[in-house]
Amino acid sequence: MNASEPAGYAPSWYTATMRAAPERGPLTFDLDVEVCVIGGGLAGLTAAREIARRGWSVAVLEAQRLAWNASGRNDGFVLPGFAESMHRVVGRVGIDHAKALWALSQAGLDYVRTTIRETGMPGIDPVPGWLKVSKTDNTDDALADFELIGEQLETEIEGWPTERVRDVLKTNHYFHALHLPGAFHIHPLNYALGLATAAEAAGVRIFENTPALSIDAEGVRKRIATPQARVRASQIVLACNVHLGALMPRIAGTLIPIWSYVVVTAPFGRRLAEAITYRGAVTDTDLANHHYRMVGGDRLLFSGRSTTWDSDPRSYGPRLKADIEQLYPQLAGVEIEHVWSGVLGNALHRMPQIGELSPGLWIASGFGGHGINTTAMAGRIISQAIVDGDDTWRLFSPYEFVWAGGRLGRVAMQGYYWWFNARERFAARQARQREEEVRRARQRAALRAPEERTEAEIGAAVPADQLPAEPDLVDLPADPFSAHEPVTVAPPLRRRAGDPADDLPDDDAGQRGYAENAGYDQRPQPHSAVRDVSYAEEEQDEPQPEDQPGRARTDRTIWRLR
Ligand SMILES: Cc1cc2nc3c(=O)[nH]c(=O)nc-3n(C[C@H](O)[C@H](O)[C@H](O)COP(=O)(O)OP(=O)(O)OC[C@H]3O[C@@H](n4cnc5c(N)ncnc54)[C@H](O)[C@@H]3O)c2cc1C
């Protein structure tokens, strides 16, 4: 660990564990290169490295320190795909086009893995696996993802049932999950710094604390002004993310900035390993809440919440601590040692902005919360376009530059986040309630079981002829309400005349006979356990309606579903 925070980097777990990196001086002299890359995050560094590896001269201008924001502050999940859902991508561009985009995103992931291995960069700690867990018992979305990613996009994926998920994540907040064994997580700041070293090894010249103040992109030789010097280049790559600002305001206006908040806990000792035995990365949402992974052996890196304005990250420490404790009560009393925020940029369509804005002026931006693989992908695509004239970048042309609505757009997006989170929380609470009802119904059934056993045991011990005879119906006192009229009762099952009822489990044979006679649908339904519970409760607590179709019975009929 570094004793003091490195200048120009906001404190975080990553800066506390970053590998020593030389500070690159600002540009103080005029420079002529073939390509000038503006922005020293993951997108700019990858593009610069790849262009230089193809033999061109490249300079990187970074306004502050390399990877000082999103690229060095993110959660470190390296996943295939994009910020946008692949179902929506398929809907927009068709399956063949979507397959090509997915393959590029997967190649971005492979690039990160290969670069780490080939350069032997230190302090990255890659750990395999990503688990996307569901907070509800509805499996429809997971099955659709499973089918699309596994079968159509041909990526290794596993569906985990609830028991398996809870075996490794000891919380009752989670149900089933999708597992991507090919994904992994890393220390992103050390990766970015390692990438810078690799880029320099390929010949790139990097200048920190050198903002590009203006660009003149007309003509064959383009000019970039910086505070102390000027760069001339035949090609410019804008890799500025949401920091582009005044350099190109109209393009900058196509991204919505989103701040996300991250904490790292104090060491837990054994407690963490007992609560979470899965070592890969975990996501339990399609938006901000939550993403987490173990770091430093026994600490939890946990992120969530998001705002479309820049809030003091310190106020998010207690909120994320509360989120951890709600998910894992066994981690109560957790201490937060590091808290920080980072800002990402999303286009309205949530797909990256990759392409040529005008001859020789390129953009690689808008990677959203899915930028580690996609910045690598963009760096390669743009280097191939510039050096080889390759037009793979045109695969992104359906995703145009659309003004994101300025302040109003940010307010609307914040509203969407709040609505989405509220909806997620509501659905999750309902799912847990349903599960609790099932559990209670089972408990009740288990409590009833000994009575039945006792009766059976008495029956076994006492010879049948010595048992008191069952009284004739006529001997029983009459129910004042039903003495004069038969009560008709039907089970609360949906009628499906003509449907076979032969796929009931064997222990429901009696009920099946009934269903066959009455013509009710007895096939397993989605959430059938839940339906059973409400049925059982109705049976116990609710007066039975008298006017439903079904066979007549007396009020003494014993009727039990399970
Ligand atoms: C909290 C958080 C968690 C995330 N988690 C993940 C994750 O787990 N997995 C994942 O894949 N993605 C994640 N992301 C997203 C990912 O970090 C980003 O998409 C990615 O880092 C963007 O890289 P970039 O190079 O485009 O932008 P940046 O890292 O923002 O770099 C842009 C650089 O351009 C520089 N710049 C801008 N204008 C100028 C100028 N005029 N002159 C010179 N320099 C300039 C800036 O100073 C900046 O350094 C996360 C993001 C955040 C904020």
The ligand as an SDF file (V2000), in Angstrom:
LIG
                    3D

 53 58  0  0  0  0  0  0  0  0999 V2000
  -18.2410    3.8700  -10.3370 C   0  0  0  0  0  0  0  0  0  0  0  0
  -18.1010    3.2240  -11.6930 C   0  0  0  0  0  0  0  0  0  0  0  0
  -18.1050    1.8450  -11.7810 C   0  0  0  0  0  0  0  0  0  0  0  0
  -17.9590    1.2370  -13.0320 C   0  0  0  0  0  0  0  0  0  0  0  0
  -17.8410   -0.1260  -13.0740 N   0  0  0  0  0  0  0  0  0  0  0  0
  -17.5560   -0.7160  -14.2470 C   0  0  0  0  0  0  0  0  0  0  0  0
  -17.3000   -2.1130  -14.3080 C   0  0  0  0  0  0  0  0  0  0  0  0
  -17.2860   -2.8170  -13.2840 O   0  0  0  0  0  0  0  0  0  0  0  0
  -17.0700   -2.6760  -15.5120 N   0  0  0  0  0  0  0  0  0  0  0  0
  -17.0500   -1.9350  -16.6520 C   0  0  0  0  0  0  0  0  0  0  0  0
  -16.8520   -2.5140  -17.7240 O   0  0  0  0  0  0  0  0  0  0  0  0
  -17.2370   -0.6000  -16.6320 N   0  0  0  0  0  0  0  0  0  0  0  0
  -17.4750    0.0240  -15.4530 C   0  0  0  0  0  0  0  0  0  0  0  0
  -17.6350    1.3720  -15.4090 N   0  0  0  0  0  0  0  0  0  0  0  0
  -17.5460    2.1370  -16.6520 C   0  0  0  0  0  0  0  0  0  0  0  0
  -16.1090    2.3630  -17.1130 C   0  0  0  0  0  0  0  0  0  0  0  0
  -15.2990    2.6970  -16.0220 O   0  0  0  0  0  0  0  0  0  0  0  0
  -16.0860    3.4790  -18.1460 C   0  0  0  0  0  0  0  0  0  0  0  0
  -17.0210    3.2270  -19.1510 O   0  0  0  0  0  0  0  0  0  0  0  0
  -14.7230    3.5910  -18.8130 C   0  0  0  0  0  0  0  0  0  0  0  0
  -13.7050    3.6590  -17.8450 O   0  0  0  0  0  0  0  0  0  0  0  0
  -14.6920    4.8280  -19.6960 C   0  0  0  0  0  0  0  0  0  0  0  0
  -13.3730    5.0270  -20.1320 O   0  0  0  0  0  0  0  0  0  0  0  0
  -13.0160    6.3070  -20.9870 P   0  0  0  0  0  0  0  0  0  0  0  0
  -11.5890    6.2100  -21.3290 O   0  0  0  0  0  0  0  0  0  0  0  0
  -13.9930    6.4570  -22.0840 O   0  0  0  0  0  0  0  0  0  0  0  0
  -13.3250    7.5420  -20.0130 O   0  0  0  0  0  0  0  0  0  0  0  0
  -12.5500    8.1660  -18.7740 P   0  0  0  0  0  0  0  0  0  0  0  0
  -11.9780    7.1370  -17.9070 O   0  0  0  0  0  0  0  0  0  0  0  0
  -13.5020    9.1280  -18.1720 O   0  0  0  0  0  0  0  0  0  0  0  0
  -11.3640    8.9380  -19.4440 O   0  0  0  0  0  0  0  0  0  0  0  0
  -11.5550   10.1010  -20.2250 C   0  0  0  0  0  0  0  0  0  0  0  0
  -10.3400   10.9700  -20.0370 C   0  0  0  0  0  0  0  0  0  0  0  0
  -10.3650   12.0140  -20.9800 O   0  0  0  0  0  0  0  0  0  0  0  0
   -9.7470   13.1230  -20.3780 C   0  0  0  0  0  0  0  0  0  0  0  0
  -10.1170   14.3510  -21.0980 N   0  0  0  0  0  0  0  0  0  0  0  0
  -11.3560   14.8260  -21.3310 C   0  0  0  0  0  0  0  0  0  0  0  0
  -11.3280   15.9720  -22.0110 N   0  0  0  0  0  0  0  0  0  0  0  0
  -10.0280   16.2390  -22.2320 C   0  0  0  0  0  0  0  0  0  0  0  0
   -9.3540   17.3060  -22.8770 C   0  0  0  0  0  0  0  0  0  0  0  0
  -10.0080   18.3250  -23.4290 N   0  0  0  0  0  0  0  0  0  0  0  0
   -7.9980   17.2740  -22.9370 N   0  0  0  0  0  0  0  0  0  0  0  0
   -7.3160   16.2370  -22.3940 C   0  0  0  0  0  0  0  0  0  0  0  0
   -7.9120   15.2230  -21.7490 N   0  0  0  0  0  0  0  0  0  0  0  0
   -9.2530   15.2130  -21.6680 C   0  0  0  0  0  0  0  0  0  0  0  0
  -10.2870   13.1080  -18.9610 C   0  0  0  0  0  0  0  0  0  0  0  0
   -9.4920   13.8650  -18.0870 O   0  0  0  0  0  0  0  0  0  0  0  0
  -10.2970   11.6160  -18.6560 C   0  0  0  0  0  0  0  0  0  0  0  0
   -9.1290   11.2060  -18.0000 O   0  0  0  0  0  0  0  0  0  0  0  0
  -17.8170    2.0150  -14.1900 C   0  0  0  0  0  0  0  0  0  0  0  0
  -17.8220    3.4050  -14.1040 C   0  0  0  0  0  0  0  0  0  0  0  0
  -17.9520    4.0090  -12.8660 C   0  0  0  0  0  0  0  0  0  0  0  0
  -17.9330    5.5010  -12.7780 C   0  0  0  0  0  0  0  0  0  0  0  0
  1  2  1  0
  2  3  1  0
  2 52  2  0
  3  4  2  0
  4  5  1  0
  4 50  1  0
  5  6  2  0
  6  7  1  0
  6 13  1  0
  7  8  2  0
  7  9  1  0
  9 10  1  0
 10 11  2  0
 10 12  1  0
 12 13  2  0
 13 14  1  0
 14 15  1  0
 14 50  1  0
 15 16  1  0
 16 17  1  0
 16 18  1  0
 18 19  1  0
 18 20  1  0
 20 21  1  0
 20 22  1  0
 22 23  1  0
 23 24  1  0
 24 25  2  0
 24 26  1  0
 24 27  1  0
 27 28  1  0
 28 29  2  0
 28 30  1  0
 28 31  1  0
 31 32  1  0
 32 33  1  0
 33 34  1  0
 33 48  1  0
 34 35  1  0
 35 36  1  0
 35 46  1  0
 36 37  1  0
 36 45  1  0
 37 38  2  0
 38 39  1  0
 39 40  1  0
 39 45  2  0
 40 41  1  0
 40 42  2  0
 42 43  1  0
 43 44  2  0
 44 45  1  0
 46 47  1  0
 46 48  1  0
 48 49  1  0
 50 51  2  0
 51 52  1  0
 52 53  1  0
M  END
$$$$
